[in-house]
Amino acid sequence: MKFNVHLTAFTDNGQIRQVEVPDHECKGDADSVLNRIYWHGQNESQPQKIRSVSAGDVIAYQNHLYLILLAGFLKISKKQLKEFSKLKPAQKIKYLIKKERNET
């Protein structure tokens, strides 16, 4: 299966990396599949001319968007994706840390 990852972590907003995950690895709960998408989004697994998937990027999975946190994932809306994309890199890092700590 192919999945789109919005590369929003750094300054390459608007770029999308397509990640292919073998069908047999797309079973299980959302976290399991999101972890496989993240893993296959690394250039060591699937070399591409754009950077690897990173914390701060957003995975599109089953009609939902998931922000990749420092550890884990957070379901976000399209509006939140747009707002996050507008932040400067240092602000994005602070946002990820706050979400990790369950701060608002």
C-alpha positions as CSV (number, residue, x, y, z in Angstrom):
1,M,0.0,0.0,0.0
2,K,1.1,3.6,-0.6
3,F,0.8,6.4,1.9
4,N,1.4,10.1,1.6
5,V,3.6,11.8,4.3
6,H,3.5,15.6,4.4
7,L,7.0,16.8,5.1
8,T,6.2,19.5,7.5
9,A,9.0,19.0,10.1
10,F,11.5,21.5,8.7
11,T,11.3,24.1,6.0
12,D,10.1,21.9,3.1
13,N,6.4,22.5,3.7
14,G,4.3,21.3,0.8
15,Q,6.5,18.4,-0.1
16,I,4.9,15.0,0.0
17,R,6.9,11.8,0.3
18,Q,5.1,8.7,-0.9
19,V,5.9,5.7,1.3
20,E,5.2,2.1,0.2
21,V,4.5,-0.5,2.8
22,P,4.0,-4.2,1.9
23,D,0.4,-5.2,2.3
24,H,1.2,-7.9,4.9
25,E,2.6,-5.2,7.1
26,C,-0.5,-3.1,7.0
27,K,-2.4,-5.2,9.5
28,G,-3.1,-4.4,13.2
29,D,-4.1,-1.2,14.9
30,A,-3.4,2.3,13.7
31,D,-0.2,2.7,15.8
32,S,1.3,-0.5,14.3
33,V,0.6,0.6,10.7
34,L,1.8,4.2,11.4
35,N,5.1,2.8,12.8
36,R,5.6,0.7,9.6
37,I,4.9,3.8,7.5
38,Y,7.5,5.7,9.5
39,W,10.0,2.9,9.2
40,H,9.6,2.5,5.5
41,G,9.8,6.3,5.1
42,Q,13.5,6.2,6.0
43,N,16.0,6.5,3.2
44,E,17.8,3.4,4.5
45,S,14.6,1.4,3.8
46,Q,13.3,3.2,0.7
47,P,15.9,5.5,-0.8
48,Q,14.4,8.6,-2.4
49,K,15.9,12.0,-3.5
50,I,14.0,13.7,-0.7
51,R,14.7,13.4,3.0
52,S,13.5,10.7,5.3
53,V,10.3,10.9,7.3
54,S,10.9,12.6,10.7
55,A,9.2,13.7,13.9
56,G,7.1,16.7,12.9
57,D,5.9,15.2,9.6
58,V,2.3,14.2,9.1
59,I,1.1,10.8,7.8
60,A,-2.2,10.5,5.9
61,Y,-3.8,7.2,7.0
62,Q,-7.4,6.0,6.6
63,N,-8.7,9.5,5.9
64,H,-7.0,10.9,9.0
65,L,-3.9,12.9,9.6
66,Y,-1.3,11.9,12.2
67,L,1.5,14.2,13.4
68,I,4.6,12.2,14.1
69,L,5.7,13.1,17.7
70,L,9.1,12.5,19.2
71,A,7.6,9.1,20.3
72,G,4.2,8.2,18.9
73,F,1.5,9.9,16.9
74,L,-1.2,12.5,17.4
75,K,-4.4,12.6,15.2
76,I,-4.8,16.2,13.9
77,S,-7.2,18.0,11.7
78,K,-6.5,19.6,8.3
79,K,-6.7,23.0,10.0
80,Q,-4.1,21.9,12.6
81,L,-1.9,20.7,9.7
82,K,-2.1,24.1,8.1
83,E,-1.3,25.9,11.3
84,F,1.6,23.6,12.2
85,S,3.0,24.0,8.7
86,K,3.2,27.8,9.2
87,L,5.3,27.6,12.3
88,K,9.1,28.2,12.2
89,P,11.3,25.1,12.9
90,A,12.0,26.1,16.5
91,Q,8.3,26.6,17.2
92,K,7.6,23.2,15.7
93,I,10.1,21.6,18.1
94,K,8.5,23.4,21.1
95,Y,5.0,22.2,19.9
96,L,6.2,18.6,19.6
97,I,7.7,18.7,23.1
98,K,4.5,20.2,24.6
99,K,2.4,17.4,22.9
100,E,4.8,14.8,24.3
101,R,4.2,16.2,27.8
102,N,0.4,16.4,27.1
103,E,0.5,20.1,27.5
104,T,-1.9,22.3,25.5
